[in-house]
């Protein structure tokens, strides 16, 4: 079944050797791509499709990558563009597929840490997209302020401001004042 991210797209059928520096760098970044995809997507099966489509798009356009530049930012940009294109495509499709009862687990998790993790994830999902992306890039992916600013195409001060607002909003939604308060609960 084709994914909505690359539906009706032609991808190069040329074989690609795994021994090139491009391929080695791409393979090394797959875990970071999967983590970013999980942060963008709000269900369990779309992140793998998005990661695979990003890799396919990168391989198909490998001649457009300029050696010496940041491959991680290039791949994340491809992923972000595929993700937003997928949102536009799904917006034109029939509603209901995302709300299918069969995709929900029948038994909820009983561990407190798991519930708290879900609460934090829900709070992050409620953030405006600019704040959510910055929080994910810096807080989860480990980007520096400068890398995140370059990736988003804005000033470092804007990144710091968005990150600060995102942190405060997540803590307010969790009814906590500090991150250490969140960590001390368990």
N, C-alpha and C positions, 0 to 999 in steps of 0.2 A: 504494500500500500504506500503510495507516495506521501511524503510529508508536505505540510502546507508551506514550508519555508522555501523549498526548491521545486515546487510543483510546476510542471511544464517548462522546466529549465533544461538546457542541454549542457551536460558536463563532459569534459574531455574523456575519451576512452583510452588515451595514451597510458601505457604502463609507467609507473614512476618508481625508480629504485630507492630503497630505504637507506642507502649508504651515502647519499648526498648530504652536505651540511644543512640544506633547507629541510630535508626530511627528518634528520636527526633533531633539529630544533623544533620542528612541528610535533614530533612524537613526544619530546620532553615537555611540551606545553599542553598536552591533552588533559592531564589532571586539572590544571588551572581553567581550561576551557569548560570542562564538565562542572566544576564548582561554580563558575560564573553563569552557566546555563541553568543550573539548579536554582540559583538566586533569582534569575529572571523569570523562569517559568513557575507556574503555581500548581502544577500537578506532577505526578511521578514519572510519566512516560515521555513527555515533551523534551526534557533536558537532553536525553540521549539522542533524539532525532535532531535537535538543534546543534549539538556538538558534531554529529556526523555530517550534517549539511554544511557546517562551517568549514570542516576539514575538506570536504569535497570542493567547496567554492575556493578555498585557499589553493588547493592543488590545481584546479582548473585555471587559476589566475596567478600561478607562481611566477610567471615572467613579469608581473606588475610589481612584485615585492622588490624593494630596493635594499640589497645587502648593506649592512651597517646601520640600518634603522631598527627600531624596536618591533620585533616580530610579534610580541605579546600584544602590544597596542594595535597592530595591524589586524591580528586575528580577532581581538575583542571588538574592533570596529565592524568587521565582517559579521560577527555574531550578533551584535546589537542591531545592525541593519537588517539581517535576516529575521530577527525576533520581531522588530517593528513591522516589517513587511508581512510577516505571518499574522500579526494582530489585525492588520488591514484586511487581509484575505478572510480571516475567520469572522470579521465583522460583517462581511457580505454573505456569509453562509447562514444556514438555518440555526436558530438557537436551540439549545437543549442537549447537545452532545457533551458540553462541559458539566452539565448538572445531572448526568446519568447516575442513578442510584447504584448501579452495579460497580462503578469505579470507586465508591466509598468503602472503607473498611467496615466490616460488620461489628467488630469489637474494638473499642477505643483502648489506647495504651493506659496502663495503670501507674506507671512510674512517674513520680513527681517531676523529675528532671525532664522527662519527655514532654510532659504537659507544659512546663515552663518554656521549653524550647519552642513548642508550637505557639505559645502566647507571644514570644519574642518575634517569631517568624510572621505571625499575623500583624503585629505592630509595624514591622519593617514593610510588609506588603501594603499597608495603608498609607505609607509615606508618599509624597509626590515623587514622580519618577526621577527628577533631578537629584533630590536628596537620597532616594533609595540607591541609585547607581553609585553616588559618591560614597555612601556608607558601605556598600558591597565592595567597591574597588579598594578602599583604604582599610576598612575594618576586617574584611574577610579575605580579600585577595592579597593584601599587603603592599599595594601600590604606595609610593611616596606621594606627597602632596603635589610635587612637580609633575610626576608621571600622570596622575589623575587629571591635573589641569591640562596637560598636553592632550590626553585622550579625549577629554570633554571639550577642548577648545575654549577654555576660559582662564581667567587669572587665578593664581594660587590663593589669593584672598577670598575669591568666590568659592573655591573648593573648601577652604577652612570654614567659611560661613555656613555653607550647605551641610557640612559634616556636623558642625555644632548644633544647628537647628534639628538635624535628623536625630542626633543622640538625645537631645532634650525632649523631642516629641516622643521617641520610643519610651524613654523613662517616664514621661507624663502619662502615656497610655497604660503603662504597667503600674502606675501610681507609686513610683519610687523617685527618690531624689538623686541618688548616685548609682554608678555602676557597681561599686563595692556592696551596696545594699542588695543588689540583684544577686551577686555572687555569694553573699553570706546566707541567703535563704536556705541553701542546701549544703 
